[in-house]
């Protein structure tokens, strides 16, 4: 079971850099980088909400479930 984070895909669709997203949501580049690379172990709903607001997307656009 794997959760895939498609943050990089949504950022590319919105033509937004990691720096710009970091400024909009108030998260560090390090934390956003962990999410972007799929190395994060968890995400708070409040963080997910901020990212969705900044990227004008739904949680399902960012997160994908895959059976291994």
C-alpha positions in Angstrom: 0.0 0.0 0.0 1.4 3.3 -1.1 0.2 6.9 -0.9 1.6 8.9 -3.8 1.9 12.7 -3.4 1.4 14.6 -6.7 2.4 18.0 -5.4 4.9 18.4 -8.1 2.3 17.7 -10.8 -0.1 20.3 -9.4 2.6 22.9 -9.0 3.6 22.4 -12.6 0.0 22.7 -13.8 -0.3 26.0 -11.8 3.2 27.1 -12.9 4.1 27.7 -9.3 7.6 27.2 -7.8 8.4 25.6 -4.5 9.5 29.0 -3.2 6.2 30.7 -4.2 4.1 27.9 -2.6 6.2 28.1 0.5 5.5 31.9 0.8 1.7 31.4 0.2 1.2 28.6 2.7 3.8 29.6 5.3 5.6 26.3 5.3 9.4 25.9 5.1 11.0 24.8 1.9 12.3 21.7 3.7 8.8 20.5 4.7 7.4 21.2 1.3 10.3 19.4 -0.3 9.6 16.3 1.8 6.0 16.3 0.6 7.0 16.9 -3.0 9.5 14.0 -3.0 7.1 11.7 -1.1 9.4 11.4 1.9 6.8 12.8 4.4 5.3 10.3 6.8 2.2 12.4 7.5 0.4 15.6 6.6 -2.0 17.6 8.8 -5.4 18.4 7.4 -4.7 22.1 8.1 -1.5 21.9 5.9 -3.4 20.1 3.2 -6.1 22.8 3.3 -3.5 25.5 2.9 -1.9 23.8 -0.1 -5.2 23.1 -1.7 -6.2 26.8 -1.3 -2.9 28.0 -2.7 -3.0 25.6 -5.7 -6.8 25.9 -6.2 -7.2 22.1 -6.1 -8.8 19.2 -4.2 -7.0 16.8 -1.8 -7.6 14.1 -4.4 -5.6 16.1 -6.9 -2.6 15.9 -4.5 -2.9 12.4 -3.0 -3.3 9.1 -4.8 -3.6 5.5 -3.4 -1.8 2.7 -5.1 -1.8 -1.0 -4.2 1.7 -2.4 -4.5 
